[in-house]
């Protein structure tokens, strides 16, 4: 059994460490090094976010944890039916084909909410309202992460729909811009995802 608050606390700790690395970086170095650091931070942040969601749904369905509100969750209905999480997850991912995909994109809010719903978790309302929040920056982070990871026309086109950049070299400056609240854009992503992680574990 694991407290859900521990999951969000761990995510916040890792998010703050990544953000600190971004903030403390020496921006007087070459553009290449700036891009490398931005790439590392964007990939790391999104990876930690995906891990958080995966663990949140696993624990909610299969570990009978307590929420931040002190409510002890029962097993997810599908886990209770099949007796183990992996079997239940296969059904939850594909109720018709009953075949779990090779990769589950946990960072995709709609897909993760669908899996949580199919698993029959008792805290579906909290997961749905947090991951599906209209204020979420997760998709923005995902598009940036995909661009720096794959660097092709398609990923650039999707990234430039949210980022005012003309190419990879512009990305560090854009991520480092000061936005509302006095944070860098990257820091604002971190705070946004941290807030969502707390809401998801209530």
C-alpha positions as CSV (number, residue, x, y, z in Angstrom):
1,X,0.0,0.0,0.0
2,X,1.2,3.5,-0.8
3,X,-0.2,6.9,0.1
4,X,-1.1,8.9,-3.0
5,X,0.4,12.0,-1.4
6,X,3.8,10.2,-1.6
7,X,3.5,10.0,-5.4
8,X,2.9,13.7,-5.9
9,X,5.5,14.6,-3.3
10,X,8.1,12.5,-5.2
11,X,7.1,14.1,-8.5
12,X,7.3,17.6,-7.0
13,X,10.8,16.8,-5.6
14,X,12.0,15.6,-9.0
15,X,10.3,18.5,-10.8
16,X,12.0,21.1,-8.6
17,X,15.4,19.4,-9.2
18,X,15.0,19.6,-12.9
19,X,13.8,23.2,-12.7
20,X,16.8,24.1,-10.5
21,X,19.1,22.7,-13.1
22,X,17.4,24.8,-15.8
23,X,17.5,28.0,-13.8
24,X,21.1,27.6,-12.7
25,X,22.4,26.9,-16.2
26,X,25.1,29.2,-17.6
27,X,23.3,30.9,-20.5
28,X,26.5,32.6,-21.7
29,X,27.6,29.3,-23.3
30,X,27.1,28.3,-26.9
31,X,23.7,27.9,-28.5
32,X,24.5,24.2,-29.0
33,X,25.0,23.7,-25.2
34,X,21.9,25.8,-24.5
35,X,19.8,23.5,-26.7
36,X,21.3,20.4,-25.2
37,X,20.4,21.6,-21.7
38,X,16.9,22.6,-22.7
39,X,16.4,19.3,-24.4
40,X,17.6,17.4,-21.3
41,X,15.2,19.4,-19.0
42,X,12.2,19.1,-21.3
43,X,12.6,15.4,-21.8
44,X,13.2,14.8,-18.1
45,X,10.2,16.8,-16.9
46,X,7.8,15.1,-19.3
47,X,9.3,11.7,-18.4
48,X,8.7,12.3,-14.7
49,X,5.1,13.4,-15.5
50,X,4.4,10.2,-17.4
51,X,5.9,8.1,-14.6
52,X,3.7,10.0,-12.0
53,X,0.5,9.3,-14.0
54,X,1.4,5.6,-14.5
55,X,2.1,5.1,-10.8
56,X,-1.0,7.1,-9.8
57,X,-3.3,4.9,-11.8
58,X,-1.5,1.7,-10.8
59,X,-1.7,2.5,-7.1
60,X,-5.3,3.7,-7.3
61,X,-6.3,0.5,-9.0
62,X,-4.1,-2.1,-7.3
63,X,-2.7,-0.9,-4.0
64,X,-5.7,0.3,-1.9
65,X,-3.9,3.6,-1.0
66,X,-5.2,6.5,1.0
67,X,-5.8,9.8,-0.7
68,X,-4.7,13.2,0.6
69,X,-8.3,13.6,2.0
70,X,-7.8,10.5,4.1
71,X,-10.1,8.2,2.1
72,X,-8.8,4.6,1.7
73,X,-9.5,3.5,-1.9
74,X,-10.8,0.0,-2.7
75,X,-9.3,-2.1,-5.5
76,X,-10.3,-1.0,-9.0
77,X,-13.3,-2.9,-10.2
78,X,-11.5,-4.5,-13.0
79,X,-8.6,-5.5,-10.8
80,X,-11.0,-7.1,-8.4
81,X,-12.6,-9.0,-11.2
82,X,-9.5,-10.3,-12.8
83,X,-7.4,-10.7,-9.7
84,X,-4.2,-9.0,-11.0
85,X,-3.3,-5.6,-12.3
86,X,-1.6,-6.6,-15.6
87,X,-4.6,-8.5,-16.8
88,X,-6.9,-5.7,-15.8
89,X,-4.7,-3.2,-17.5
90,X,-4.8,-5.2,-20.8
91,X,-8.6,-5.1,-20.7
92,X,-8.7,-1.5,-19.7
93,X,-6.4,-0.5,-22.6
94,X,-8.4,-2.5,-25.2
95,X,-11.7,-3.9,-24.0
96,X,-12.5,-5.4,-27.4
97,X,-9.1,-6.7,-28.6
98,X,-8.0,-7.5,-25.1
99,X,-4.4,-6.7,-26.1
100,X,-2.2,-4.2,-24.3
101,X,-0.4,-1.8,-26.6
102,X,3.4,-2.1,-26.7
103,X,3.6,1.5,-25.4
104,X,1.1,3.3,-23.2
105,X,1.4,7.1,-23.6
106,X,0.5,7.9,-20.0
107,X,1.1,11.6,-20.7
108,X,-1.9,11.7,-23.0
109,X,-4.6,12.9,-20.6
110,X,-7.6,11.4,-22.6
111,X,-6.0,8.0,-22.8
112,X,-4.9,7.9,-19.2
113,X,-8.4,9.0,-18.0
114,X,-9.9,6.3,-20.3
115,X,-7.7,3.6,-18.7
116,X,-8.5,4.8,-15.2
117,X,-12.2,4.7,-16.0
118,X,-12.0,1.3,-17.5
119,X,-10.1,0.0,-14.5
120,X,-12.9,1.3,-12.3
121,X,-10.8,3.3,-9.9
122,X,-12.7,4.9,-7.1
123,X,-10.9,8.3,-7.4
124,X,-11.8,8.7,-11.1
125,X,-13.4,12.1,-10.5
126,X,-10.1,13.5,-9.0
127,X,-8.0,12.0,-11.8
128,X,-10.3,13.3,-14.5
129,X,-10.6,16.9,-13.1
130,X,-6.8,17.2,-12.6
131,X,-5.4,15.6,-15.7
132,X,-8.2,17.0,-17.9
133,X,-7.8,20.5,-16.5
134,X,-8.2,23.3,-19.1
135,X,-5.2,25.0,-17.4
136,X,-2.9,22.1,-18.0
137,X,0.5,22.7,-19.6
138,X,1.2,19.0,-20.1
139,X,0.4,19.1,-23.8
140,X,2.6,22.1,-24.3
141,X,5.5,20.3,-22.6
142,X,4.7,17.2,-24.7
143,X,5.0,19.1,-27.9
144,X,8.3,20.6,-27.0
145,X,9.6,17.3,-25.7
146,X,8.6,15.6,-29.0
147,X,10.3,18.3,-31.1
148,X,13.6,18.1,-29.2
149,X,13.5,14.3,-29.2
150,X,12.7,13.8,-32.9
151,X,13.4,17.1,-34.7
152,X,11.5,16.6,-37.9
153,X,9.0,18.7,-39.8
154,X,6.0,17.2,-38.2
155,X,7.2,17.7,-34.6
156,X,8.4,21.2,-35.4
157,X,5.1,22.2,-36.9
158,X,3.2,21.0,-33.8
159,X,5.7,22.6,-31.4
160,X,5.6,25.9,-33.3
161,X,1.8,25.9,-32.8
162,X,2.4,26.7,-29.1
163,X,5.9,28.1,-29.2
164,X,7.0,31.3,-30.8
165,X,10.1,29.8,-32.4
166,X,11.5,29.5,-36.0
167,X,13.8,26.6,-35.1
168,X,15.6,24.6,-32.4
169,X,18.1,27.4,-31.6
170,X,15.2,29.6,-30.5
171,X,13.8,27.1,-28.0
172,X,16.1,27.8,-25.0
173,X,15.3,31.5,-25.1
174,X,11.6,30.8,-25.4
175,X,11.6,28.4,-22.5
176,X,13.6,30.9,-20.4
177,X,11.3,33.8,-21.0
178,X,9.7,35.4,-17.9
179,X,6.0,34.9,-17.9
180,X,3.1,35.8,-15.6
181,X,4.0,35.2,-12.0
182,X,7.6,36.1,-12.5
183,X,8.7,32.6,-13.4
184,X,10.5,31.4,-16.5
185,X,8.2,29.6,-18.9
186,X,9.9,26.3,-18.0
187,X,9.4,27.0,-14.3
188,X,5.7,27.7,-14.9
189,X,5.4,24.3,-16.5
190,X,6.9,22.7,-13.4
191,X,4.6,24.6,-11.0
192,X,1.5,23.8,-13.2
193,X,2.3,20.0,-13.3
194,X,3.1,20.0,-9.6
195,X,-0.3,21.6,-8.8
196,X,-2.1,19.0,-11.0
197,X,-0.3,16.2,-9.2
198,X,-1.5,17.4,-5.8
199,X,-5.1,17.7,-7.2
200,X,-5.0,14.2,-8.6
201,X,-4.1,12.7,-5.3
202,X,-6.8,14.4,-3.2
